[in-house]
Amino acid sequence: MYEDKEDSVFNCYQRAHQNTLESYPAFMSLLILGGLGYPITASVFGMIWVAGRVVYSLGYFSGDPRKRLQGAWHMIGLLGLLGTTCVFGVRMVLPV
């Protein structure tokens, strides 16, 4: 699955792809659940996550894994989705 050469850029591509696949189920779950209550807000946070993952991947593809931190702001999108999901859940349990 990985290349044996020490300075392989292929491994950076492979790892960036795998990192995205690992976080994708949580993102989709939060996007769907948060979008039920706040569709526009959830879509904005979803776009922030996608744009952040693109910047993260481009930084990782460079061969210098430290550059992936440039896209760390994708977590803002994920935390925003977590917030919309939590508020939606509380509103469903405790209707006003």
C-alpha positions as CSV (number, residue, x, y, z in Angstrom):
1,M,0.0,0.0,0.0
2,Y,3.0,2.3,0.6
3,E,6.1,2.9,-1.4
4,D,9.4,1.8,0.1
5,K,11.5,4.8,-0.8
6,E,12.2,7.2,2.1
7,D,11.2,10.5,0.4
8,S,8.2,9.2,-1.6
9,V,5.6,11.8,-2.5
10,F,3.2,8.9,-3.3
11,N,3.0,8.1,0.5
12,C,1.9,11.7,1.1
13,Y,-0.9,11.4,-1.4
14,Q,-1.9,8.0,0.0
15,R,-1.9,9.3,3.6
16,A,-3.9,12.4,2.8
17,H,-6.5,10.4,1.0
18,Q,-6.7,7.9,3.9
19,N,-7.1,10.8,6.4
20,T,-10.0,12.2,4.4
21,L,-11.7,8.8,4.2
22,E,-11.3,8.3,8.0
23,S,-13.1,11.6,8.8
24,Y,-15.7,11.4,6.0
25,P,-18.3,9.2,7.9
26,A,-18.4,11.6,10.9
27,F,-18.6,14.6,8.5
28,M,-21.5,13.1,6.6
29,S,-23.4,12.1,9.7
30,L,-23.1,15.5,11.2
31,L,-24.0,17.2,7.9
32,I,-27.2,15.2,7.5
33,L,-28.3,15.5,11.1
34,G,-27.4,19.2,11.5
35,G,-28.9,19.9,8.1
36,L,-32.3,18.6,9.3
37,G,-32.6,21.5,11.7
38,Y,-30.4,24.1,10.1
39,P,-29.9,23.4,6.4
40,I,-28.3,26.7,5.4
41,T,-25.9,26.8,8.4
42,A,-25.0,23.2,7.9
43,S,-24.3,23.7,4.2
44,V,-22.0,26.6,5.0
45,F,-20.1,24.6,7.6
46,G,-20.0,21.7,5.1
47,M,-18.4,24.0,2.5
48,I,-15.8,25.2,5.1
49,W,-14.9,21.5,5.8
50,V,-14.6,20.7,2.1
51,A,-12.4,23.7,1.3
52,G,-10.3,23.1,4.4
53,R,-9.8,19.4,3.4
54,V,-8.7,20.5,-0.1
55,V,-6.1,23.0,1.4
56,Y,-5.0,20.2,3.8
57,S,-4.5,17.7,1.0
58,L,-2.6,20.2,-1.2
59,G,-0.3,20.9,1.7
60,Y,0.2,17.2,2.4
61,F,0.8,16.5,-1.3
62,S,3.8,18.8,-1.2
63,G,6.0,16.2,0.5
64,D,6.3,18.3,3.7
65,P,3.7,17.0,6.1
66,R,4.0,20.2,8.2
67,K,2.3,22.1,5.4
68,R,-0.9,20.2,6.0
69,L,-1.5,22.4,9.0
70,Q,-2.5,25.2,6.5
71,G,-5.8,23.4,6.1
72,A,-6.4,22.7,9.8
73,W,-9.2,25.2,9.7
74,H,-11.4,22.5,8.3
75,M,-12.0,21.6,11.9
76,I,-14.1,24.8,12.2
77,G,-16.5,23.3,9.8
78,L,-16.7,20.0,11.6
79,L,-17.1,21.7,15.0
80,G,-19.8,23.9,13.6
81,L,-21.6,20.9,12.3
82,L,-21.3,19.3,15.7
83,G,-22.9,22.4,17.2
84,T,-25.8,22.4,14.8
85,T,-26.4,18.7,15.4
86,C,-26.3,19.1,19.2
87,V,-28.7,22.1,19.1
88,F,-31.1,20.2,16.8
89,G,-31.0,17.2,19.1
90,V,-31.7,19.3,22.2
91,R,-34.6,21.0,20.3
92,M,-36.1,17.7,19.4
93,V,-35.9,16.4,23.0
94,L,-37.0,19.7,24.7
95,P,-39.4,21.4,22.3
96,V,-39.9,25.1,23.1
